[in-house]
Amino acid sequence: MPGKYYPKELKEEVLNKIKTEGITAIEAAKRYGIDVNNIYRWVSKGIGGVKTNLWEVNRLKRENRELKQIIGEMCFEKERGKKD
């Protein structure tokens, strides 16, 4: 029994959201109603020009956001300390 067919445009749209917005495959699967395993397969095949290092890029983006938040909090605390 063959699997469900997804148009190339949809695959590219899903992978582009993952690439540009940094959402996880699970989030994309929920948003588009697609099995997460399909998304993993599309990434591994490089559909839409997306390479398999996409997961590493997204992990680094999330880590970068977290570090920026920590730095911002530290700067805020430092400024608050100067005013006392």
Biopython code that builds the backbone (N, CA, C, O; Angstrom):
import numpy as np
from Bio.PDB.StructureBuilder import StructureBuilder

atoms = [
    (1, "MET", "N", (0.842, -1.175, 0.000)),
    (1, "MET", "CA", (0.000, 0.000, 0.000)),
    (1, "MET", "C", (0.892, 1.243, 0.000)),
    (1, "MET", "O", (1.672, 1.433, 0.933)),
    (2, "PRO", "N", (0.793, 2.090, -1.021)),
    (2, "PRO", "CA", (1.636, 3.272, -1.074)),
    (2, "PRO", "C", (1.210, 4.308, -0.035)),
    (2, "PRO", "O", (0.058, 4.355, 0.395)),
    (3, "GLY", "N", (2.189, 5.141, 0.353)),
    (3, "GLY", "CA", (1.909, 6.190, 1.333)),
    (3, "GLY", "C", (1.180, 7.363, 0.703)),
    (3, "GLY", "O", (0.924, 7.391, -0.501)),
    (4, "LYS", "N", (0.858, 8.318, 1.538)),
    (4, "LYS", "CA", (0.156, 9.506, 1.077)),
    (4, "LYS", "C", (1.101, 10.372, 0.253)),
    (4, "LYS", "O", (2.277, 10.512, 0.589)),
    (5, "TYR", "N", (0.583, 10.951, -0.827)),
    (5, "TYR", "CA", (1.382, 11.806, -1.693)),
    (5, "TYR", "C", (1.309, 13.254, -1.213)),
    (5, "TYR", "O", (0.229, 13.775, -0.934)),
    (6, "TYR", "N", (2.467, 13.889, -1.123)),
    (6, "TYR", "CA", (2.530, 15.303, -0.783)),
    (6, "TYR", "C", (3.203, 16.038, -1.942)),
    (6, "TYR", "O", (4.278, 15.633, -2.383)),
    (7, "PRO", "N", (2.593, 17.104, -2.438)),
    (7, "PRO", "CA", (3.200, 17.852, -3.540)),
    (7, "PRO", "C", (4.558, 18.431, -3.137)),
    (7, "PRO", "O", (4.794, 18.749, -1.972)),
    (8, "LYS", "N", (5.431, 18.558, -4.115)),
    (8, "LYS", "CA", (6.764, 19.094, -3.861)),
    (8, "LYS", "C", (6.692, 20.484, -3.238)),
    (8, "LYS", "O", (7.504, 20.825, -2.378)),
    (9, "GLU", "N", (5.719, 21.287, -3.674)),
    (9, "GLU", "CA", (5.573, 22.643, -3.145)),
    (9, "GLU", "C", (5.311, 22.622, -1.639)),
    (9, "GLU", "O", (5.853, 23.443, -0.899)),
    (10, "LEU", "N", (4.464, 21.668, -1.183)),
    (10, "LEU", "CA", (4.169, 21.556, 0.239)),
    (10, "LEU", "C", (5.421, 21.146, 0.998)),
    (10, "LEU", "O", (5.723, 21.699, 2.055)),
    (11, "LYS", "N", (6.149, 20.177, 0.457)),
    (11, "LYS", "CA", (7.379, 19.722, 1.100)),
    (11, "LYS", "C", (8.353, 20.892, 1.255)),
    (11, "LYS", "O", (8.946, 21.090, 2.315)),
    (12, "GLU", "N", (8.501, 21.660, 0.177)),
    (12, "GLU", "CA", (9.414, 22.800, 0.217)),
    (12, "GLU", "C", (8.952, 23.852, 1.219)),
    (12, "GLU", "O", (9.770, 24.455, 1.914)),
    (13, "GLU", "N", (7.642, 24.071, 1.291)),
    (13, "GLU", "CA", (7.105, 25.050, 2.239)),
    (13, "GLU", "C", (7.381, 24.627, 3.675)),
    (13, "GLU", "O", (7.809, 25.435, 4.500)),
    (14, "VAL", "N", (7.132, 23.355, 3.967)),
    (14, "VAL", "CA", (7.357, 22.838, 5.320)),
    (14, "VAL", "C", (8.832, 22.964, 5.687)),
    (14, "VAL", "O", (9.168, 23.450, 6.768)),
    (15, "LEU", "N", (9.703, 22.531, 4.795)),
    (15, "LEU", "CA", (11.136, 22.577, 5.077)),
    (15, "LEU", "C", (11.644, 24.015, 5.155)),
    (15, "LEU", "O", (12.571, 24.307, 5.910)),
    (16, "ASN", "N", (11.048, 24.899, 4.386)),
    (16, "ASN", "CA", (11.441, 26.303, 4.453)),
    (16, "ASN", "C", (11.061, 26.905, 5.807)),
    (16, "ASN", "O", (11.815, 27.701, 6.368)),
    (17, "LYS", "N", (9.899, 26.527, 6.330)),
    (17, "LYS", "CA", (9.483, 27.010, 7.657)),
    (17, "LYS", "C", (10.473, 26.536, 8.720)),
    (17, "LYS", "O", (10.846, 27.287, 9.621)),
    (18, "ILE", "N", (10.886, 25.284, 8.598)),
    (18, "ILE", "CA", (11.852, 24.737, 9.547)),
    (18, "ILE", "C", (13.165, 25.495, 9.440)),
    (18, "ILE", "O", (13.790, 25.826, 10.448)),
    (19, "LYS", "N", (13.570, 25.762, 8.216)),
    (19, "LYS", "CA", (14.854, 26.426, 7.981)),
    (19, "LYS", "C", (14.832, 27.884, 8.415)),
    (19, "LYS", "O", (15.758, 28.334, 9.091)),
    (20, "THR", "N", (13.799, 28.632, 8.043)),
    (20, "THR", "CA", (13.788, 30.072, 8.297)),
    (20, "THR", "C", (13.290, 30.438, 9.690)),
    (20, "THR", "O", (13.824, 31.351, 10.319)),
    (21, "GLU", "N", (12.274, 29.734, 10.173)),
    (21, "GLU", "CA", (11.702, 30.064, 11.481)),
    (21, "GLU", "C", (12.344, 29.282, 12.617)),
    (21, "GLU", "O", (12.180, 29.621, 13.789)),
    (22, "GLY", "N", (13.075, 28.234, 12.259)),
    (22, "GLY", "CA", (13.727, 27.435, 13.288)),
    (22, "GLY", "C", (12.789, 26.552, 14.082)),
    (22, "GLY", "O", (13.129, 26.117, 15.183)),
    (23, "ILE", "N", (11.594, 26.275, 13.532)),
    (23, "ILE", "CA", (10.665, 25.399, 14.252)),
    (23, "ILE", "C", (11.162, 23.965, 14.154)),
    (23, "ILE", "O", (11.928, 23.630, 13.251)),
    (24, "THR", "N", (10.733, 23.133, 15.068)),
    (24, "THR", "CA", (11.143, 21.732, 15.058)),
    (24, "THR", "C", (10.297, 20.952, 14.060)),
    (24, "THR", "O", (9.251, 21.417, 13.606)),
    (25, "ALA", "N", (10.771, 19.760, 13.733)),
    (25, "ALA", "CA", (10.017, 18.895, 12.831)),
    (25, "ALA", "C", (8.677, 18.526, 13.453)),
    (25, "ALA", "O", (7.678, 18.394, 12.746)),
    (26, "ILE", "N", (8.651, 18.360, 14.754)),
    (26, "ILE", "CA", (7.408, 18.016, 15.448)),
    (26, "ILE", "C", (6.406, 19.158, 15.354)),
    (26, "ILE", "O", (5.221, 18.933, 15.106)),
    (27, "GLU", "N", (6.885, 20.393, 15.553)),
    (27, "GLU", "CA", (6.005, 21.557, 15.420)),
    (27, "GLU", "C", (5.457, 21.659, 14.002)),
    (27, "GLU", "O", (4.269, 21.918, 13.807)),
    (28, "ALA", "N", (6.326, 21.456, 13.010)),
    (28, "ALA", "CA", (5.905, 21.531, 11.607)),
    (28, "ALA", "C", (4.893, 20.431, 11.300)),
    (28, "ALA", "O", (3.923, 20.664, 10.578)),
    (29, "ALA", "N", (5.110, 19.246, 11.839)),
    (29, "ALA", "CA", (4.190, 18.135, 11.606)),
    (29, "ALA", "C", (2.801, 18.458, 12.150)),
    (29, "ALA", "O", (1.793, 18.187, 11.496)),
    (30, "LYS", "N", (2.754, 19.035, 13.345)),
    (30, "LYS", "CA", (1.467, 19.420, 13.938)),
    (30, "LYS", "C", (0.804, 20.528, 13.130)),
    (30, "LYS", "O", (-0.400, 20.486, 12.877)),
    (31, "ARG", "N", (1.598, 21.521, 12.724)),
    (31, "ARG", "CA", (1.066, 22.669, 12.002)),
    (31, "ARG", "C", (0.471, 22.267, 10.657)),
    (31, "ARG", "O", (-0.554, 22.808, 10.242)),
    (32, "TYR", "N", (1.114, 21.315, 9.973)),
    (32, "TYR", "CA", (0.679, 20.938, 8.626)),
    (32, "TYR", "C", (-0.076, 19.611, 8.580)),
    (32, "TYR", "O", (-0.540, 19.206, 7.514)),
    (33, "GLY", "N", (-0.203, 18.936, 9.708)),
    (33, "GLY", "CA", (-0.923, 17.669, 9.735)),
    (33, "GLY", "C", (-0.203, 16.562, 8.972)),
    (33, "GLY", "O", (-0.831, 15.744, 8.299)),
    (34, "ILE", "N", (1.109, 16.549, 9.085)),
    (34, "ILE", "CA", (1.945, 15.584, 8.379)),
    (34, "ILE", "C", (2.677, 14.742, 9.417)),
    (34, "ILE", "O", (3.058, 15.242, 10.476)),
    (35, "ASP", "N", (2.872, 13.467, 9.108)),
    (35, "ASP", "CA", (3.624, 12.599, 10.003)),
    (35, "ASP", "C", (5.065, 13.100, 10.089)),
    (35, "ASP", "O", (5.681, 13.407, 9.068)),
    (36, "VAL", "N", (5.592, 13.180, 11.296)),
    (36, "VAL", "CA", (6.934, 13.718, 11.509)),
    (36, "VAL", "C", (7.996, 12.897, 10.781)),
    (36, "VAL", "O", (9.017, 13.436, 10.355)),
    (37, "ASN", "N", (7.758, 11.601, 10.641)),
    (37, "ASN", "CA", (8.729, 10.760, 9.932)),
    (37, "ASN", "C", (8.871, 11.165, 8.472)),
    (37, "ASN", "O", (9.956, 11.053, 7.900)),
    (38, "ASN", "N", (7.781, 11.635, 7.862)),
    (38, "ASN", "CA", (7.871, 12.144, 6.492)),
    (38, "ASN", "C", (8.806, 13.340, 6.427)),
    (38, "ASN", "O", (9.625, 13.451, 5.514)),
    (39, "ILE", "N", (8.682, 14.225, 7.389)),
    (39, "ILE", "CA", (9.524, 15.420, 7.394)),
    (39, "ILE", "C", (10.990, 15.034, 7.562)),
    (39, "ILE", "O", (11.856, 15.572, 6.871)),
    (40, "TYR", "N", (11.270, 14.111, 8.471)),
    (40, "TYR", "CA", (12.654, 13.654, 8.639)),
    (40, "TYR", "C", (13.185, 13.058, 7.331)),
    (40, "TYR", "O", (14.339, 13.286, 6.967)),
    (41, "ARG", "N", (12.357, 12.309, 6.639)),
    (41, "ARG", "CA", (12.758, 11.695, 5.373)),
    (41, "ARG", "C", (13.039, 12.769, 4.328)),
    (41, "ARG", "O", (14.021, 12.678, 3.592)),
    (42, "TRP", "N", (12.180, 13.787, 4.261)),
    (42, "TRP", "CA", (12.370, 14.869, 3.286)),
    (42, "TRP", "C", (13.690, 15.590, 3.541)),
    (42, "TRP", "O", (14.419, 15.920, 2.606)),
    (43, "VAL", "N", (13.986, 15.831, 4.818)),
    (43, "VAL", "CA", (15.236, 16.517, 5.147)),
    (43, "VAL", "C", (16.432, 15.659, 4.745)),
    (43, "VAL", "O", (17.392, 16.160, 4.160)),
    (44, "SER", "N", (16.372, 14.377, 5.056)),
    (44, "SER", "CA", (17.504, 13.504, 4.739)),
    (44, "SER", "C", (17.713, 13.365, 3.236)),
    (44, "SER", "O", (18.837, 13.141, 2.786)),
    (45, "LYS", "N", (16.646, 13.495, 2.457)),
    (45, "LYS", "CA", (16.764, 13.426, 1.000)),
    (45, "LYS", "C", (17.161, 14.760, 0.394)),
    (45, "LYS", "O", (17.496, 14.831, -0.788)),
    (46, "GLY", "N", (17.128, 15.808, 1.186)),
    (46, "GLY", "CA", (17.512, 17.121, 0.695)),
    (46, "GLY", "C", (16.462, 17.759, -0.191)),
    (46, "GLY", "O", (16.802, 18.558, -1.063)),
    (47, "ILE", "N", (15.196, 17.430, 0.007)),
    (47, "ILE", "CA", (14.109, 18.012, -0.789)),
    (47, "ILE", "C", (14.042, 19.505, -0.521)),
    (47, "ILE", "O", (14.128, 19.943, 0.626)),
    (48, "GLY", "N", (13.890, 20.269, -1.562)),
    (48, "GLY", "CA", (13.797, 21.718, -1.429)),
    (48, "GLY", "C", (15.132, 22.385, -1.188)),
    (48, "GLY", "O", (15.185, 23.529, -0.735)),
    (49, "GLY", "N", (16.220, 21.678, -1.490)),
    (49, "GLY", "CA", (17.544, 22.260, -1.316)),
    (49, "GLY", "C", (17.989, 22.330, 0.128)),
    (49, "GLY", "O", (18.971, 23.006, 0.435)),
    (50, "VAL", "N", (17.290, 21.647, 1.024)),
    (50, "VAL", "CA", (17.631, 21.645, 2.443)),
    (50, "VAL", "C", (18.560, 20.473, 2.701)),
    (50, "VAL", "O", (18.257, 19.340, 2.326)),
    (51, "LYS", "N", (19.666, 20.738, 3.327)),
    (51, "LYS", "CA", (20.643, 19.691, 3.626)),
    (51, "LYS", "C", (20.374, 19.111, 5.000)),
    (51, "LYS", "O", (19.629, 19.688, 5.793)),
    (52, "THR", "N", (20.984, 17.966, 5.279)),
    (52, "THR", "CA", (20.747, 17.281, 6.545)),
    (52, "THR", "C", (21.302, 18.034, 7.744)),
    (52, "THR", "O", (20.949, 17.704, 8.876)),
    (53, "ASN", "N", (22.163, 19.038, 7.542)),
    (53, "ASN", "CA", (22.675, 19.794, 8.680)),
    (53, "ASN", "C", (21.658, 20.808, 9.192)),
    (53, "ASN", "O", (21.970, 21.608, 10.075)),
    (54, "LEU", "N", (20.453, 20.780, 8.649)),
    (54, "LEU", "CA", (19.390, 21.696, 9.069)),
    (54, "LEU", "C", (19.130, 21.588, 10.565)),
    (54, "LEU", "O", (18.897, 22.600, 11.227)),
    (55, "TRP", "N", (19.168, 20.375, 11.103)),
    (55, "TRP", "CA", (18.900, 20.179, 12.531)),
    (55, "TRP", "C", (19.973, 20.872, 13.369)),
    (55, "TRP", "O", (19.675, 21.476, 14.399)),
    (56, "GLU", "N", (21.217, 20.777, 12.917)),
    (56, "GLU", "CA", (22.302, 21.429, 13.641)),
    (56, "GLU", "C", (22.162, 22.943, 13.577)),
    (56, "GLU", "O", (22.396, 23.623, 14.576)),
    (57, "VAL", "N", (21.790, 23.477, 12.438)),
    (57, "VAL", "CA", (21.587, 24.921, 12.290)),
    (57, "VAL", "C", (20.484, 25.392, 13.230)),
    (57, "VAL", "O", (20.642, 26.404, 13.912)),
    (58, "ASN", "N", (19.381, 24.675, 13.272)),
    (58, "ASN", "CA", (18.275, 25.066, 14.155)),
    (58, "ASN", "C", (18.662, 24.966, 15.623)),
    (58, "ASN", "O", (18.263, 25.803, 16.432)),
    (59, "ARG", "N", (19.443, 23.937, 15.969)),
    (59, "ARG", "CA", (19.902, 23.808, 17.352)),
    (59, "ARG", "C", (20.773, 25.007, 17.720)),
    (59, "ARG", "O", (20.655, 25.555, 18.816)),
    (60, "LEU", "N", (21.639, 25.404, 16.807)),
    (60, "LEU", "CA", (22.511, 26.550, 17.060)),
    (60, "LEU", "C", (21.712, 27.852, 17.154)),
    (60, "LEU", "O", (22.047, 28.726, 17.953)),
    (61, "LYS", "N", (20.660, 27.987, 16.344)),
    (61, "LYS", "CA", (19.807, 29.177, 16.425)),
    (61, "LYS", "C", (19.130, 29.265, 17.786)),
    (61, "LYS", "O", (19.083, 30.334, 18.396)),
    (62, "ARG", "N", (18.604, 28.132, 18.261)),
    (62, "ARG", "CA", (17.955, 28.134, 19.577)),
    (62, "ARG", "C", (18.964, 28.465, 20.672)),
    (62, "ARG", "O", (18.671, 29.239, 21.584)),
    (63, "GLU", "N", (20.152, 27.874, 20.574)),
    (63, "GLU", "CA", (21.191, 28.142, 21.561)),
    (63, "GLU", "C", (21.594, 29.617, 21.531)),
    (63, "GLU", "O", (21.806, 30.225, 22.580)),
    (64, "ASN", "N", (21.697, 30.184, 20.347)),
    (64, "ASN", "CA", (22.045, 31.596, 20.201)),
    (64, "ASN", "C", (20.992, 32.488, 20.857)),
    (64, "ASN", "O", (21.336, 33.442, 21.554)),
    (65, "ARG", "N", (19.698, 32.178, 20.634)),
    (65, "ARG", "CA", (18.629, 32.954, 21.274)),
    (65, "ARG", "C", (18.735, 32.886, 22.790)),
    (65, "ARG", "O", (18.577, 33.897, 23.475)),
    (66, "GLU", "N", (19.004, 31.686, 23.318)),
    (66, "GLU", "CA", (19.123, 31.523, 24.765)),
    (66, "GLU", "C", (20.301, 32.326, 25.312)),
    (66, "GLU", "O", (20.195, 32.962, 26.361)),
    (67, "LEU", "N", (21.419, 32.292, 24.594)),
    (67, "LEU", "CA", (22.590, 33.039, 25.047)),
    (67, "LEU", "C", (22.342, 34.544, 25.007)),
    (67, "LEU", "O", (22.767, 35.270, 25.906)),
    (68, "LYS", "N", (21.654, 35.011, 23.965)),
    (68, "LYS", "CA", (21.327, 36.437, 23.884)),
    (68, "LYS", "C", (20.441, 36.851, 25.055)),
    (68, "LYS", "O", (20.597, 37.940, 25.607)),
    (69, "GLN", "N", (19.521, 35.986, 25.424)),
    (69, "GLN", "CA", (18.646, 36.290, 26.554)),
    (69, "GLN", "C", (19.455, 36.366, 27.847)),
    (69, "GLN", "O", (19.237, 37.259, 28.666)),
    (70, "ILE", "N", (20.380, 35.438, 28.031)),
    (70, "ILE", "CA", (21.216, 35.445, 29.229)),
    (70, "ILE", "C", (22.064, 36.715, 29.284)),
    (70, "ILE", "O", (22.183, 37.346, 30.334)),
    (71, "ILE", "N", (22.648, 37.081, 28.149)),
    (71, "ILE", "CA", (23.462, 38.301, 28.096)),
    (71, "ILE", "C", (22.613, 39.519, 28.409)),
    (71, "ILE", "O", (23.044, 40.404, 29.147)),
    (72, "GLY", "N", (21.415, 39.571, 27.856)),
    (72, "GLY", "CA", (20.516, 40.685, 28.131)),
    (72, "GLY", "C", (20.178, 40.792, 29.611)),
    (72, "GLY", "O", (20.157, 41.888, 30.171)),
    (73, "GLU", "N", (19.915, 39.659, 30.238)),
    (73, "GLU", "CA", (19.605, 39.653, 31.664)),
    (73, "GLU", "C", (20.801, 40.116, 32.485)),
    (73, "GLU", "O", (20.648, 40.857, 33.456)),
    (74, "MET", "N", (22.003, 39.672, 32.085)),
    (74, "MET", "CA", (23.211, 40.078, 32.800)),
    (74, "MET", "C", (23.454, 41.583, 32.659)),
    (74, "MET", "O", (23.822, 42.247, 33.628)),
    (75, "CYS", "N", (23.247, 42.115, 31.460)),
    (75, "CYS", "CA", (23.410, 43.562, 31.246)),
    (75, "CYS", "C", (22.399, 44.344, 32.070)),
    (75, "CYS", "O", (22.728, 45.385, 32.638)),
    (76, "PHE", "N", (21.182, 43.850, 32.134)),
    (76, "PHE", "CA", (20.144, 44.506, 32.918)),
    (76, "PHE", "C", (20.536, 44.528, 34.392)),
    (76, "PHE", "O", (20.425, 45.560, 35.054)),
    (77, "GLU", "N", (20.992, 43.396, 34.898)),
    (77, "GLU", "CA", (21.399, 43.318, 36.303)),
    (77, "GLU", "C", (22.581, 44.246, 36.578)),
    (77, "GLU", "O", (22.637, 44.883, 37.630)),
    (78, "LYS", "N", (23.517, 44.324, 35.649)),
    (78, "LYS", "CA", (24.682, 45.201, 35.819)),
    (78, "LYS", "C", (24.251, 46.666, 35.873)),
    (78, "LYS", "O", (24.714, 47.426, 36.724)),
    (79, "GLU", "N", (23.356, 47.057, 34.953)),
    (79, "GLU", "CA", (22.862, 48.438, 34.950)),
    (79, "GLU", "C", (22.085, 48.747, 36.213)),
    (79, "GLU", "O", (22.201, 49.839, 36.768)),
    (80, "ARG", "N", (21.309, 47.808, 36.658)),
    (80, "ARG", "CA", (20.535, 48.003, 37.882)),
    (80, "ARG", "C", (21.449, 48.176, 39.082)),
    (80, "ARG", "O", (21.156, 48.948, 39.994)),
    (81, "GLY", "N", (22.560, 47.447, 39.073)),
    (81, "GLY", "CA", (23.528, 47.542, 40.172)),
    (81, "GLY", "C", (24.228, 48.885, 40.196)),
    (81, "GLY", "O", (24.571, 49.372, 41.273)),
    (82, "LYS", "N", (24.453, 49.499, 39.044)),
    (82, "LYS", "CA", (25.122, 50.806, 38.966)),
    (82, "LYS", "C", (24.248, 51.911, 39.531)),
    (82, "LYS", "O", (24.758, 52.892, 40.073)),
    (83, "LYS", "N", (22.941, 51.763, 39.409)),
    (83, "LYS", "CA", (22.013, 52.823, 39.830)),
    (83, "LYS", "C", (21.808, 52.845, 41.338)),
    (83, "LYS", "O", (21.326, 53.838, 41.885)),
    (84, "ASP", "N", (22.165, 51.775, 42.004)),
    (84, "ASP", "CA", (21.949, 51.711, 43.473)),
    (84, "ASP", "C", (22.925, 52.567, 44.235)),
    (84, "ASP", "O", (22.873, 52.619, 45.464)),
]
sb = StructureBuilder()
sb.init_structure("model")
sb.init_model(0)
sb.init_chain("A")
sb.init_seg("    ")
for serial, (resi, resn, name, xyz) in enumerate(atoms, 1):
    if name == "N":
        sb.init_residue(resn, " ", resi, " ")
    sb.init_atom(name, np.array(xyz, "f"), 0.0, 1.0, " ", f" {name:<3s}", serial, name[0])
structure = sb.get_structure()
